[in-house]
Amino acid sequence: MTNFDIVFVADVRFEGGTSTAMALEMKSAARVGLRIGLLMVKGPLLGLPFPVHPHIRAILDSGLAERLDPDTMISASLVVIHHPTIMENRPTRPIRIRSDRVVMVLHHPSYDRKRAVQYDLTRVVRNCFDAFGSEIRLAPVSSVVRDSLPRTLPPHATVTEADWENLLDLDDWQQRPHRNVSTPVVIGRHSRPDALKWPNTRETAMLAYPPDGSKYRVRVLGAGDYLQKLYGDLPSNWELLPFSWDGTSDFLRSLDFYVYYHSDDWSEAFGRTVVEAMAIGLVVILPPHFEDLFAGAAVYSAPAQVERVIKRFVDDPVAYAEQGARARAHVEMRHMAERYVERLRSFGVTPSVAAACSVSSSLQPLPDRNVLFMSSNGIGIGHLAQQLAIARHLPPSLQAHFATMSYSIRAVIEEGYPAHFFTYHRHIGADVGDWNRVLSEELFDLISHLKPAIFAYDATAVFDGVVRAVATHRNMFSIWVRRPMWREVHRPFLELESKFDAVIEPGELAEDFDTGPTAACRGEVFLVPPVLHVAPSERLPREVARKALDLADGLKVVAIQLGSGANYDMSSVHRTVVDALLRRTDTMVLDIRSPLDIVDPRGVPDHPRLKRLSLFPSFRYSLAFDAAVSAAGYNAFHEQVLGAIPTLFVPNEAEEMDRQLARARWAELTGRGLVLRRNFDLAHSKALVDRLLDPAEQANIIDRCTAIEWTNGSEDIARYIEDHARLVRTDWDITKED
């Protein structure tokens, strides 16, 4: 059994104050030498595929806290469960944590301002008691939450004498120097992007955040489309900034007044963003019901009186400075991070005498877990290449296994991964219904054997057999990784989003040209940067790559890679372009063939400056190339552009393919490539080849491509998999499961 001082239990995907407050607690405990564990929960409140909050991610990465596996026996001096909603349903697997002290931090009232129930406290306490086997101490974060508790608490529950108030590290919230207010007065606010965090009506919003640009400038951190839906056209003096976890203190220092009004339907349990503004030393203006929380640290007013309050302080600089100082003093007295040690002592947790040193050196290895990657047939190696890119970034404790319908399975085996092949119905002429039934049975058996923590599916088409097999393993976290640039014919597959726990969309450089079915769904998926199997920085040096490929010195090398041709005959393009290239005496052609290539190589006669070979991953050798002629599939396109290889793109325009022409056009119109369309441009092949090899054209393409800032989305997806591979799930009610 592994012993910890504190184990935090939380849904760490919350993007607001709950996660921020917990991150501060974790850091404060680690600073005084306590051993911290984190058990991640997927609760029922968040349906969208949010990643781990970045502040908590930074704590895990730094080794200040240890990720826990649900199957590991743990002993803890104190268990702190953050947010009651994560325990409204019973955990779907046993929790093997033993502690005599269990605290449930109530970050939200049990009912809202209209008396609508927000969670069933009796059910929450019962589930906590059954899961952890100890009495539950309820810790409300404020008097607002405390007042919402029933007079008679549920069995096995008591309530703490003191509120579990949010704390701040004041080193991160330096008080701003005093300054007089000038015109226009800068009013601001910040919150997570949620309509409930704003007044119900446009009229009220305009009173709190006046539209008169000659008098006021309104800065909003946490804006979004929801504001236009709520209020219509927004005033021109409103500066709308997206929600961000970083830079908040700098944003607050740019303000003169912090003004916060929310929906009549919302009960603000605490108001962490308000405390942050107070820590900066701002004059904070709030609705009157906040007075019980913050007393004289803020000013209270109805929305209609906000302008009058602001004018009073603008006209009286002394009162303005005194109110800001009063706000800062309130935070120093009640919300400093140093108070967390006192809180822990009240629960019998005593910090070590010696300060914490490098916790990471004592991290315990996690038990191995399997990850099952599955891909459809495709016409090349794209889906598998993307999954291989993700697999190589997984930690050693997560073992990748592959199941695919692609004949490119050899690429997986050659990288040392176990692989299982499923036959695609078109390859054997099978009835689709019968094939889906067999697929479901075989996939069910494979999942039952491997017991993967994660099922990661990479395809455009979602087959019924996959859906049925995945549905029988509800504790397995399922992810659909789907690339953009869909055609309209693929729209029906969008209806199957709900069959997966998360949908991840790799980034698309040509996103502005994507008008397909998935474009309107980007707010419902986890977006990551473009995914590459091999990063540009991982390529072999030019001299090494040329030597490995046995390329002659003194010649320009052009790589041509047009895909398999399985669903779009590229033989005419291949012959014409190779002929145009070989007519140039300074050029050598490297003809890279797909493992699934059906193009007849006899269409192009042998030539001393033509070299045919199979090469995977070819991008690793691409610094040996001076230019390329390539299809515009997702992988190839992003490799050529992000690798800054001058490329003539030849889009595969088959109906079942993604919108490769849109990608190629984006490259052409942004100066990052050239385009040749099979049915339109063959007669212009020589001119296009000459442009491709023109030094000035190449220099322009390289400059445009190298200006793109990029990180590899495969790392983000691998991290997402790591974060969800050891979840305790409470997002569905296991008592209703047959």
C-alpha distance (Angstrom), angle and dihedral (degrees) to the residues before:
residue distance angle dihedral
M1 . . .
T2 3.82 . .
N3 3.81 117.7 .
F4 3.80 125.3 -142.2
D5 3.77 133.5 177.7
I6 3.81 93.5 -142.6
V7 3.78 131.5 9.7
F8 3.79 115.9 -164.9
V9 3.81 116.7 -153.9
A10 3.79 114.0 -164.5
D11 3.76 151.0 132.6
V12 3.78 94.3 -109.6
R13 3.80 93.0 -168.1
F14 3.82 92.9 81.1
E15 3.79 104.3 118.1
G16 3.79 98.5 -159.5
G17 3.78 140.0 58.5
T18 3.81 97.6 -43.6
S19 3.80 93.6 66.1
T20 3.80 94.0 37.0
A21 3.80 91.4 52.8
M22 3.80 92.8 47.3
A23 3.81 92.3 48.4
L24 3.81 89.4 56.2
E25 3.81 90.6 50.0
M26 3.80 91.5 50.8
K27 3.79 92.2 50.1
S28 3.79 92.5 46.4
A29 3.80 92.3 51.1
A30 3.80 93.4 46.4
R31 3.81 91.5 50.0
V32 3.80 91.0 62.7
G33 3.78 93.8 49.9
L34 3.80 101.9 -96.3
R35 3.78 120.3 147.6
I36 3.79 109.0 -121.5
G37 3.79 129.6 -161.2
L38 3.80 128.7 -172.9
L39 3.80 124.2 -153.7
M40 3.80 109.6 -168.3
V41 3.79 119.9 -143.0
K42 3.79 130.2 -167.6
G43 3.77 102.2 -145.4
P44 3.81 129.6 -170.5
L45 3.80 98.3 -108.2
L46 3.82 100.1 76.0
G47 3.79 115.0 57.8
L48 3.80 97.9 169.0
P49 3.82 120.8 82.3
F50 3.78 98.4 -103.3
P51 3.82 116.2 173.6
V52 3.79 123.4 -130.4
H53 3.80 113.0 -68.3
P54 3.83 106.4 -94.1
H55 3.82 94.6 -127.2
I56 3.79 90.4 56.1
R57 3.79 90.4 42.8
A58 3.82 89.2 55.3
I59 3.81 90.5 52.1
L60 3.81 91.5 52.2
D61 3.79 92.3 45.8
S62 3.81 91.9 50.4
G63 3.81 92.4 51.3
L64 3.81 94.4 -119.7
A65 3.81 88.3 126.3
E66 3.79 133.1 26.2
R67 3.77 124.5 -129.2
L68 3.81 109.3 -126.2
D69 3.77 128.9 -144.1
P70 3.82 114.7 -138.4
D71 3.81 91.8 -132.6
T72 3.81 94.4 56.6
M73 3.80 118.4 98.9
I74 3.81 107.9 -121.0
S75 3.78 133.4 -174.8
A76 3.81 116.8 -161.9
S77 3.78 133.8 -176.8
L78 3.80 87.7 -148.1
V79 3.79 134.7 11.9
V80 3.80 116.1 -158.8
I81 3.81 115.9 -166.6
H82 3.78 113.2 -165.0
H83 3.82 118.3 -148.0
P84 3.81 123.6 7.4
T85 3.81 96.7 -127.7
I86 3.80 92.3 71.5
M87 3.81 88.6 68.1
E88 3.80 99.8 43.5
N89 3.80 86.7 101.4
R90 3.77 123.9 45.4
P91 3.82 115.4 -103.2
T92 3.79 109.1 -98.5
R93 3.79 91.7 -135.1
P94 3.81 132.4 37.0
I95 3.80 117.4 -85.0
R96 3.80 108.5 -137.7
I97 3.79 97.7 -162.1
R98 3.77 119.4 119.9
S99 3.79 123.1 -163.6
D100 3.79 137.9 146.6
R101 3.80 90.8 -144.8
V102 3.80 121.1 57.8
V103 3.81 121.7 169.9
M104 3.79 124.2 -169.0
V105 3.82 109.4 -158.6
L106 3.79 108.2 -147.8
H107 3.80 105.1 -147.5
H108 3.79 93.5 172.0
P109 3.81 137.1 41.2
S110 3.78 116.0 -103.3
Y111 3.82 88.6 -120.8
D112 3.80 134.3 21.0
R113 3.78 130.9 -121.4
K114 3.81 90.4 -81.1
R115 3.82 90.3 52.3
A116 3.79 93.1 -109.3
V117 3.81 110.2 152.3
Q118 3.83 112.1 -110.9
Y119 3.81 97.6 -173.4
D120 3.79 138.4 -7.4
L121 3.80 103.8 -107.5
T122 3.80 94.0 -168.7
R123 3.77 90.7 54.3
V124 3.82 92.3 45.6
V125 3.81 92.7 52.4
R126 3.81 93.1 45.2
N127 3.81 92.0 51.5
C128 3.82 91.8 47.1
F129 3.80 92.6 48.8
D130 3.80 92.7 48.4
A131 3.82 92.4 46.5
F132 3.83 98.9 45.5
G133 3.80 102.0 23.7
S134 3.81 95.6 -135.1
E135 3.77 139.5 99.2
I136 3.79 112.5 -86.0
R137 3.81 122.6 -126.1
L138 3.79 109.7 -153.4
A139 3.81 111.5 -145.1
P140 3.82 113.6 -169.0
V141 3.79 114.3 -158.0
S142 3.81 92.9 -140.6
S143 3.77 146.0 0.0
V144 3.81 88.1 -93.0
V145 3.80 90.0 63.4
R146 3.81 93.3 39.4
D147 3.80 91.5 53.9
S148 3.81 90.3 53.4
L149 3.82 92.7 60.2
P150 3.81 118.2 103.0
R151 3.78 118.6 -106.4
T152 3.79 89.6 -120.3
L153 3.77 111.3 49.7
P154 3.81 122.2 -145.2
P155 3.82 118.4 -94.5
H156 3.82 115.0 -77.6
A157 3.83 92.0 22.8
T158 3.79 133.8 111.1
V159 3.80 129.1 169.7
T160 3.80 126.9 -124.8
E161 3.79 118.1 -111.9
A162 3.80 92.8 -132.2
D163 3.80 127.3 48.5
W164 3.81 117.1 -108.1
E165 3.79 92.4 -124.8
N166 3.79 123.2 -171.9
L167 3.79 114.7 -99.2
L168 3.79 132.8 -151.0
D169 3.77 134.3 -152.0
L170 3.79 98.0 -130.0
D171 3.80 91.1 -157.3
D172 3.81 84.6 73.2
W173 3.82 93.0 47.4
Q174 3.76 106.6 50.2
Q175 3.77 114.6 -175.5
R176 3.77 110.2 -108.7
P177 3.82 119.5 -122.3
H178 3.79 114.6 -99.3
R179 3.78 115.3 -95.2
N180 3.77 134.3 170.9
V181 3.78 118.0 -111.2
S182 3.79 117.6 -110.2
T183 3.80 133.4 -174.0
P184 2.95 126.3 -54.3
V185 3.78 92.9 42.8
V186 3.81 111.2 -139.4
I187 3.80 111.7 -130.8
G188 3.79 118.5 -177.8
R189 3.77 147.8 168.0
H190 3.76 139.1 178.4
S191 3.79 134.0 -157.8
R192 3.77 139.5 138.7
P193 3.82 111.7 -73.1
D194 3.79 101.9 -89.2
A195 3.81 129.0 129.5
L196 3.82 89.7 -138.7
K197 3.80 87.9 66.5
W198 3.82 89.6 64.6
P199 3.82 135.3 64.6
N200 3.80 114.9 -83.0
T201 3.80 96.8 -120.9
R202 3.77 137.1 43.4
E203 3.81 89.6 -127.5
T204 3.79 92.5 59.3
A205 3.81 92.3 43.9
M206 3.81 91.3 53.4
L207 3.81 90.0 52.2
A208 3.80 93.0 51.6
Y209 3.82 95.0 39.0
P210 3.82 104.9 30.0
P211 3.83 117.9 -145.7
D212 3.82 95.0 -145.4
G213 3.81 102.9 116.6
S214 3.80 92.9 -170.9
K215 3.80 90.3 64.8
Y216 3.78 106.2 24.0
R217 3.77 143.3 36.7
V218 3.80 113.2 -162.4
R219 3.82 117.7 -156.4
V220 3.81 118.0 -166.8
L221 3.81 122.3 -168.4
G222 3.80 108.1 -168.1
A223 3.80 99.5 35.8
G224 3.78 124.7 153.0
D225 3.78 145.3 147.9
Y226 3.79 89.4 -66.4
L227 3.83 89.6 76.4
Q228 3.80 92.6 59.0
K229 3.80 89.7 47.6
L230 3.78 89.7 50.4
Y231 3.80 100.3 43.3
G232 3.80 108.7 12.2
D233 3.81 117.6 -134.5
L234 3.79 110.7 15.0
P235 3.82 126.2 -137.2
S236 3.78 117.3 -90.9
N237 3.81 91.6 -126.0
W238 3.81 91.4 62.8
E239 3.80 111.9 99.9
L240 3.79 106.3 -154.9
L241 3.81 117.8 -154.0
P242 3.80 125.7 178.4
F243 3.78 120.8 -112.8
S244 3.78 112.9 -85.3
W245 3.79 136.1 176.5
D246 3.78 92.7 -150.9
G247 3.77 132.7 58.5
T248 3.81 94.8 29.9
S249 3.79 94.9 129.6
D250 3.81 91.3 52.6
F251 3.79 89.3 48.9
L252 3.81 91.3 51.6
R253 3.80 91.9 48.7
S254 3.82 88.4 59.0
L255 3.82 91.6 61.9
D256 3.79 133.7 86.3
F257 3.81 96.1 -162.8
Y258 3.79 133.8 17.5
V259 3.80 110.6 -144.4
Y260 3.80 120.5 -176.4
Y261 3.81 125.8 -179.3
H262 3.78 124.6 158.1
S263 3.79 141.9 -174.4
D264 3.80 120.7 -61.0
D265 3.82 86.0 -125.5
W266 3.79 94.4 57.8
S267 3.79 127.4 88.5
E268 3.78 110.3 -158.2
A269 3.79 103.6 -145.9
F270 3.78 95.5 -163.9
G271 3.77 117.4 -25.6
R272 3.77 106.3 -129.2
T273 3.79 92.2 178.5
V274 3.80 88.3 56.4
V275 3.82 91.2 53.8
E276 3.80 90.2 49.4
A277 3.82 89.7 55.0
M278 3.80 89.9 48.8
A279 3.81 90.8 50.8
I280 3.80 89.2 57.7
G281 3.81 88.6 53.8
L282 3.79 98.3 -111.4
V283 3.77 125.5 154.0
V284 3.80 101.6 -110.7
I285 3.82 121.6 -154.7
L286 3.80 117.2 -161.9
P287 3.81 142.3 164.0
P288 3.83 113.0 -84.8
H289 3.82 94.8 -107.4
F290 3.83 89.1 71.2
E291 3.80 91.4 66.1
D292 3.81 93.0 89.5
L293 3.80 88.2 59.1
F294 3.78 103.1 42.7
A295 3.82 106.8 17.8
G296 3.81 111.0 -174.9
A297 3.81 94.6 -5.0
A298 3.82 90.1 86.9
V299 3.79 139.3 32.7
Y300 3.82 118.3 -118.0
S301 3.75 126.6 -147.0
A302 3.78 145.2 146.7
P303 3.83 112.1 -104.7
A304 3.80 90.8 -107.1
Q305 3.82 90.1 61.0
V306 3.83 98.1 48.7
E307 3.82 94.9 99.0
R308 3.80 90.9 48.7
V309 3.83 91.3 51.4
I310 3.80 91.4 48.9
K311 3.82 91.7 49.3
R312 3.81 90.8 51.1
F313 3.79 92.0 56.6
V314 3.82 94.7 40.5
D315 3.79 89.2 54.5
D316 3.82 92.6 47.6
P317 3.84 110.4 49.0
V318 3.82 91.8 177.8
A319 3.81 92.3 56.2
Y320 3.82 89.0 45.3
A321 3.83 91.8 54.0
E322 3.82 92.7 44.5
Q323 3.80 93.2 51.1
G324 3.81 91.8 50.0
A325 3.81 90.3 49.7
R326 3.80 90.3 48.4
A327 3.81 90.2 53.8
R328 3.81 92.2 50.7
A329 3.81 92.2 47.2
H330 3.82 90.4 53.0
V331 3.80 90.6 56.3
E332 3.81 92.8 45.8
M333 3.79 90.3 52.3
R334 3.81 100.1 44.4
H335 3.80 112.4 15.1
M336 3.81 109.4 41.0
A337 3.80 114.9 131.3
E338 3.80 90.3 -127.1
R339 3.81 88.6 72.8
Y340 3.78 89.8 70.4
V341 3.80 92.0 78.2
E342 3.82 89.6 56.7
R343 3.80 89.2 50.1
L344 3.79 91.8 52.2
R345 3.81 92.2 49.1
S346 3.80 89.0 56.3
F347 3.81 86.9 60.9
G348 3.79 94.4 47.6
V349 3.80 97.4 -100.8
T350 3.80 111.2 132.7
P351 3.82 119.9 -167.9
S352 3.78 120.3 -125.0
V353 3.79 117.5 -93.7
A354 3.79 91.1 -126.1
A355 3.77 118.0 62.5
A356 3.76 117.4 -109.7
C357 3.76 114.5 -83.8
S358 3.79 124.9 -175.1
V359 3.79 104.2 -26.6
S360 3.77 91.8 -179.8
S361 3.80 91.6 72.4
S362 3.81 90.1 66.3
L363 3.79 98.2 46.4
Q364 3.78 111.7 134.8
P365 3.81 118.7 -129.8
L366 3.78 113.7 -107.2
P367 3.81 121.2 -127.2
D368 3.78 115.4 -98.2
R369 3.79 118.9 -94.6
N370 3.80 129.7 -172.0
V371 3.79 125.9 -123.3
L372 3.81 116.9 -161.6
F373 3.81 115.6 -152.9
M374 3.80 114.6 -165.4
S375 3.81 128.1 -176.3
S376 3.78 136.4 178.2
N377 3.78 125.7 -118.4
G378 3.80 101.5 -89.3
I379 3.79 119.6 172.0
G380 3.78 96.4 -97.8
I381 3.76 141.0 8.0
G382 3.82 101.0 -71.7
H383 3.80 100.7 110.1
L384 3.79 93.0 45.1
A385 3.81 92.7 45.6
Q386 3.78 90.4 54.1
Q387 3.79 91.6 49.5
L388 3.80 91.7 47.6
A389 3.81 87.9 52.9
I390 3.81 89.6 56.0
A391 3.80 95.2 42.9
R392 3.79 93.7 55.4
H393 3.81 90.1 60.0
L394 3.81 96.0 51.6
P395 3.82 117.6 110.2
P396 3.83 116.2 -105.3
S397 3.80 92.2 -104.7
L398 3.81 91.0 64.5
Q399 3.80 110.5 74.1
A400 3.81 115.6 -155.0
H401 3.81 120.2 -140.7
F402 3.80 124.6 179.2
A403 3.78 134.6 -145.8
T404 3.79 118.0 180.0
M405 3.78 145.8 159.9
S406 3.79 91.5 -148.4
Y407 3.79 123.4 109.2
S408 3.81 84.9 -142.2
I409 3.80 87.4 80.3
R410 3.80 87.8 115.3
A411 3.82 89.5 75.6
V412 3.81 89.1 61.0
I413 3.79 93.9 47.5
E414 3.80 91.7 48.7
E415 3.81 89.6 56.6
G416 3.79 89.2 56.0
Y417 3.79 101.7 -107.2
P418 3.82 124.5 134.5
A419 3.80 109.4 -111.3
H420 3.80 136.7 -168.9
F421 3.81 123.0 -160.1
F422 3.81 124.2 -141.8
T423 3.80 116.9 -167.7
Y424 3.81 114.5 -125.2
H425 3.81 114.7 -129.4
R426 3.82 94.8 -124.3
H427 3.78 91.4 55.6
I428 3.81 91.9 60.7
G429 3.80 101.3 26.7
A430 3.81 92.4 -116.2
D431 3.79 125.9 166.7
V432 3.82 106.3 -99.1
G433 3.81 94.4 -131.9
D434 3.79 93.5 49.4
W435 3.78 91.2 44.9
N436 3.82 92.7 52.1
R437 3.81 90.5 50.4
V438 3.80 91.9 52.3
L439 3.82 91.4 43.0
S440 3.79 89.9 53.3
E441 3.80 92.2 50.6
E442 3.80 94.7 46.4
L443 3.79 93.5 45.7
F444 3.81 90.4 46.8
D445 3.81 89.4 54.6
L446 3.80 92.4 47.3
I447 3.82 92.7 49.8
S448 3.80 91.4 45.6
H449 3.80 89.5 52.3
L450 3.82 98.2 45.0
K451 3.82 97.2 34.2
P452 3.82 90.4 -155.1
A453 3.78 119.4 -161.1
I454 3.81 88.6 -148.8
F455 3.80 132.1 34.8
A456 3.82 109.9 -164.6
Y457 3.79 114.7 -170.7
D458 3.82 119.7 -167.3
A459 3.79 115.2 -169.6
T460 3.76 144.2 92.3
A461 3.81 95.0 -126.8
V462 3.79 117.3 63.6
F463 3.79 110.1 -155.8
D464 3.78 123.7 -146.6
G465 3.80 90.3 -127.1
V466 3.81 90.4 58.7
V467 3.80 92.6 47.9
R468 3.81 92.9 50.7
A469 3.80 94.7 47.9
V470 3.80 93.8 47.1
A471 3.82 91.9 48.3
T472 3.80 91.2 61.3
H473 3.83 92.3 60.4
R474 3.80 103.9 55.1
N475 3.79 96.8 164.4
M476 3.80 89.6 59.3
F477 3.80 109.5 91.6
S478 3.81 108.7 -127.8
I479 3.81 124.6 -155.5
W480 3.79 128.9 -172.3
V481 3.80 111.1 -155.1
R482 3.77 105.7 -165.0
R483 3.75 126.8 173.5
P484 3.83 123.2 -136.0
M485 3.81 130.4 -116.5
W486 3.81 95.8 74.4
R487 3.77 121.9 174.1
E488 3.79 120.5 -128.1
V489 3.81 90.3 -106.3
H490 3.81 88.3 69.1
R491 3.82 95.6 55.8
P492 3.85 95.6 101.9
F493 3.80 89.6 67.0
L494 3.81 89.7 65.8
E495 3.80 88.0 73.7
L496 3.81 88.4 68.2
E497 3.83 95.2 61.2
S498 3.80 90.0 100.9
K499 3.81 91.1 60.1
F500 3.81 88.8 72.3
D501 3.78 129.4 62.7
A502 3.80 92.1 -134.2
V503 3.79 139.6 10.1
I504 3.79 118.3 -150.0
E505 3.78 122.8 -168.2
P506 3.80 119.7 -163.0
G507 3.78 112.9 -137.7
E508 3.78 123.4 -94.9
L509 3.81 121.4 -146.9
A510 3.79 89.1 -153.9
E511 3.80 92.6 50.8
D512 3.81 92.7 134.0
F513 3.80 88.3 63.5
D514 3.81 94.2 50.5
T515 3.81 108.9 103.9
G516 3.79 94.6 152.1
P517 3.82 129.4 122.5
T518 3.81 96.1 -81.4
A519 3.80 95.1 53.2
A520 3.80 92.4 82.6
C521 3.82 92.2 49.1
R522 3.79 99.9 59.9
G523 3.79 92.9 107.3
E524 3.81 89.2 62.2
V525 3.81 99.1 52.0
F526 3.79 137.8 63.8
L527 3.79 105.7 -103.9
V528 3.80 118.9 -153.8
P529 3.82 132.2 176.8
P530 3.81 119.2 -89.3
V531 3.79 113.5 -63.3
L532 3.80 122.3 -127.1
H533 3.78 127.4 -179.2
V534 3.80 90.2 -147.1
A535 3.80 120.8 26.5
P536 3.83 117.2 -133.5
S537 3.82 89.4 -114.8
E538 3.82 90.7 56.5
R539 3.81 94.8 60.7
L540 3.76 121.4 115.0
P541 3.81 114.8 -99.4
R542 3.80 113.0 -96.1
E543 3.80 95.8 -107.8
V544 3.81 92.9 46.8
A545 3.80 93.0 47.3
R546 3.82 93.1 47.9
K547 3.77 91.3 49.8
A548 3.82 91.9 47.9
L549 3.81 90.0 52.1
D550 3.82 92.9 43.0
L551 3.81 92.9 -125.7
A552 3.78 120.6 173.1
D553 3.77 119.7 -114.3
G554 3.78 121.3 -116.4
L555 3.82 97.5 34.6
K556 3.78 131.2 103.2
V557 3.80 108.0 -119.1
V558 3.79 118.5 -144.3
A559 3.81 117.5 -172.9
I560 3.79 116.0 -150.7
Q561 3.81 118.0 -162.5
L562 3.79 116.3 162.3
G563 3.80 101.2 164.0
S564 3.77 129.9 -112.6
G565 3.78 98.0 -53.6
A566 3.80 87.7 -138.0
N567 3.80 94.4 137.5
Y568 3.82 103.0 13.4
D569 3.78 120.0 42.1
M570 3.80 108.7 -128.4
S571 3.82 96.4 170.0
S572 3.82 94.3 106.1
V573 3.80 91.1 50.3
H574 3.79 90.8 46.0
R575 3.82 94.1 52.2
T576 3.79 95.1 43.4
V577 3.78 97.2 46.3
V578 3.81 94.8 43.6
D579 3.80 89.1 50.1
A580 3.82 91.2 51.0
L581 3.79 91.2 49.0
L582 3.79 95.4 47.6
R583 3.81 91.3 50.8
R584 3.79 85.3 70.1
T585 3.78 107.6 81.1
D586 3.81 92.2 -154.0
T587 3.80 94.7 58.9
M588 3.79 136.2 86.3
V589 3.81 122.2 -166.1
L590 3.79 121.2 -140.8
D591 3.82 105.3 -161.1
I592 3.82 105.4 -158.8
R593 3.80 110.4 -166.0
S594 3.78 125.8 -152.5
P595 3.81 117.2 -121.8
L596 3.83 85.3 -121.0
D597 3.81 95.4 43.4
I598 3.81 115.2 150.3
V599 3.80 95.6 171.4
D600 3.80 108.6 119.3
P601 3.83 106.0 -118.3
R602 3.81 88.7 -158.9
G603 3.80 87.4 76.2
V604 3.79 87.2 77.7
P605 3.82 115.8 49.5
D606 3.77 121.1 -133.9
H607 3.77 115.7 -87.0
P608 3.84 133.9 -177.8
R609 3.80 89.5 -121.0
L610 3.81 95.6 45.5
K611 3.79 117.9 88.6
R612 3.81 120.5 -175.7
L613 3.79 121.8 -161.5
S614 3.79 146.0 143.2
L615 3.78 112.0 -118.3
F616 3.80 130.3 174.8
P617 2.89 124.4 -151.8
S618 3.78 89.0 15.5
F619 3.80 92.1 175.6
R620 3.79 89.3 71.3
Y621 3.83 87.7 68.4
S622 3.80 96.7 39.0
L623 3.81 97.1 110.0
A624 3.80 84.1 73.0
F625 3.82 88.9 65.5
D626 3.78 125.7 86.2
A627 3.79 92.1 -166.1
A628 3.79 141.2 -12.2
V629 3.78 142.3 -142.6
S630 3.77 107.1 -150.2
A631 3.77 146.3 163.4
A632 3.81 114.4 -109.3
G633 3.78 100.0 -123.2
Y634 3.79 116.3 141.2
N635 3.81 98.0 -96.2
A636 3.79 98.8 39.8
F637 3.80 93.7 43.7
H638 3.79 95.3 51.5
E639 3.78 92.2 43.9
Q640 3.80 92.6 53.6
V641 3.80 95.1 45.7
L642 3.80 98.9 40.1
G643 3.80 89.1 41.9
A644 3.84 89.0 53.8
I645 3.81 92.4 -128.2
P646 3.82 112.9 157.0
T647 3.81 100.3 -119.6
L648 3.77 140.0 -174.8
F649 3.81 103.0 -148.8
V650 3.80 119.5 -147.8
P651 3.81 107.6 -169.4
N652 3.79 121.1 -144.7
E653 3.80 99.8 -131.0
A654 3.81 98.7 -173.4
E655 3.80 111.9 141.0
E656 3.81 94.8 -119.6
M657 3.81 93.0 52.5
D658 3.77 128.4 88.8
R659 3.82 118.5 -95.6
Q660 3.79 97.6 -78.7
L661 3.79 92.7 159.6
A662 3.82 89.5 62.2
R663 3.79 90.3 54.0
A664 3.79 92.7 48.1
R665 3.81 91.8 48.5
W666 3.80 90.9 51.2
A667 3.81 89.6 53.6
E668 3.79 91.7 48.8
L669 3.81 95.7 46.0
T670 3.81 93.8 46.2
G671 3.80 94.4 46.9
R672 3.81 94.6 -110.6
G673 3.78 100.2 114.7
L674 3.80 148.1 -17.3
V675 3.82 130.6 -103.0
L676 3.78 133.9 -135.0
R677 3.82 118.3 179.8
R678 3.80 115.8 -157.4
N679 3.79 96.3 -136.9
F680 3.80 97.3 38.9
D681 3.79 113.6 29.9
L682 3.80 111.4 38.7
A683 3.79 91.2 106.2
H684 3.81 88.4 58.7
S685 3.80 95.9 49.8
K686 3.82 95.3 112.3
A687 3.79 92.9 50.5
L688 3.78 91.5 47.7
V689 3.80 91.9 48.6
D690 3.80 90.0 50.3
R691 3.81 89.9 51.6
L692 3.79 90.9 47.1
L693 3.81 91.4 56.0
D694 3.79 97.1 39.1
P695 3.84 107.3 117.8
A696 3.81 94.1 -137.9
E697 3.81 92.2 49.0
Q698 3.78 90.9 47.9
A699 3.80 93.0 49.0
N700 3.82 90.5 52.1
I701 3.81 93.0 49.1
I702 3.80 92.2 47.6
D703 3.81 92.3 48.8
R704 3.81 92.3 49.2
C705 3.80 93.0 47.0
T706 3.79 97.0 45.8
A707 3.82 90.0 52.7
I708 3.81 90.2 68.5
E709 3.80 113.3 103.4
W710 3.79 110.7 -141.8
T711 3.78 144.0 169.3
N712 3.79 123.0 -172.1
G713 3.79 111.7 -97.2
S714 3.79 89.7 -157.4
E715 3.81 88.0 74.9
D716 3.82 90.8 53.2
I717 3.80 91.7 50.0
A718 3.81 92.2 46.8
R719 3.78 89.3 51.0
Y720 3.80 90.8 48.6
I721 3.81 89.2 52.4
E722 3.80 90.9 48.6
D723 3.80 91.1 51.1
H724 3.81 93.2 50.8
A725 3.79 99.1 40.6
R726 3.82 94.5 82.9
L727 3.78 102.2 38.8
V728 3.74 129.8 142.5
R729 3.79 105.0 -143.5
T730 3.78 124.1 -142.3
D731 3.79 96.1 151.7
W732 3.80 92.8 105.6
D733 3.78 133.9 40.0
I734 3.78 108.6 -107.7
T735 3.81 91.3 -171.6
K736 3.81 88.1 72.0
E737 3.80 93.7 50.6
D738 3.81 117.3 105.9
